[in-house]
């Protein structure tokens, strides 16, 4: 596992080297800089996980450097200030600018290690909480006692012992990202970030900057590869990646290094790549939509997630799991499925897989009034799921009462949302289905307030 990288900035060689030796003895990866210019260079070279920053330095004081970092792209990580002559006003100013804490010189070994540990832990918790807000309801472990799911978990457990690329395949809604998160939880990278992204939601014009970051002078934006440093970057729907970004990613995987957009320094690639797709990427390779070298690089270890119909015996357990989850996380009323209702759903064909099951449970908890969910209620809910657009949808009569522009926008939004659901959130497939160039389609969806990330795309 990649160790946390700490940058120590201090103009006094004795202190700089002492702190480095102490931290290296604790297992940290340490870089040092003797002044602000060297600190900027180190920060450009590689994103640190924490910075120890002296206040009084000859070329630029630490508070001014802190302010510059904050104003040119934000602080990249927790910053702990160090000084033997700081005033209360200086400490207050550093805190206002975003410093995590203050350490007085002469430095106490116990104080240093405790503060560093707390800062790294607080930053990790902040990232996890941010991820939980985005991914609420995600399952850490694939649910099911069937042989199919047991073998899947065993296979993931074996893969978690290695850091090679993994390509996860499976139908939309089958739980590919859940499997990716489960692999992360079992791996030696479990204490490092898991960064998940839906490739289809990224514009081709900006995807390179989002993946690899950008650099203009001292202004640095860290991309997804650096944000996931030492951890896992999960690429949901990797087949939607544009060819130019595919080329950059292939080069990064081949050389284990990359450059930021606008930069020329090679940055070490420390993240493991896990990609997912809901179709056979070999078809995209044959059609020229996906690079063959990148396909072979990503598919070193393929992993197939079965559709729910192949382990329908797990449906009762999944129903109970999501009832408990939605009750505890969203405060929805607790209801239980009758045996007849469970049996009906065991024999349902589940075209939307586990995602459809979760959405069904959520709808039944919201709309129901009795404690028990019966077979008639399930039958009605399953039937509604696959009806044609209703009176208030694309064909809604109320649309006829609207002005032409508003009616057209309402129709376009309903139409694109329904088509997006039918292709599992895959924007490339949506573009082919509706006959629009992908860039124009992105603009149209933005104008209509459609976010592919929120449109039910299972990564």
Buried (B, 14 or more C-beta within 10 A) or exposed (E): EBBBBBBBBBBBEEBBEBBBEBBEEBEBBBBBBBBBEBBBEBBBBBBBBBBBBBBBBEEBBBBBBBBBBBEEBEBBBBBBBBBBEBEEEBBEBBEEBBBBBBBBBEBEEEEBBEBBEBBBEEBBEEBEEEBEEEEEEBBEBBBBEBEBBEEBBEBBEEBBEEBEBBBBBBBBBBBBBBBBBBBBBBBBBBBBBBBBBBBBBBBBEEBBBBBBBBBEEEEBBBBBBBBBBBBBBBBBBBBBBBEEBBBBBBBBBEEEBBBBBBBEEBBBBBBBBBBBBBBEBEEBBEEEBBBBBBBEBBBEBEBBBBBBBBBBBBBBBBBBBBBEBBBEEEEBEEBEBBEBBBBBBBEBEBBBBBBBBBBBBBEBBEEBEEEEBBBEBBBEBBEEBEEEEEEEBBEBEEBEEBEEEEBEBBBBBBBBBEEBBEBBBBBBBBBEBBEBEBEEBBEBBEEBEBEBBEBBBBB
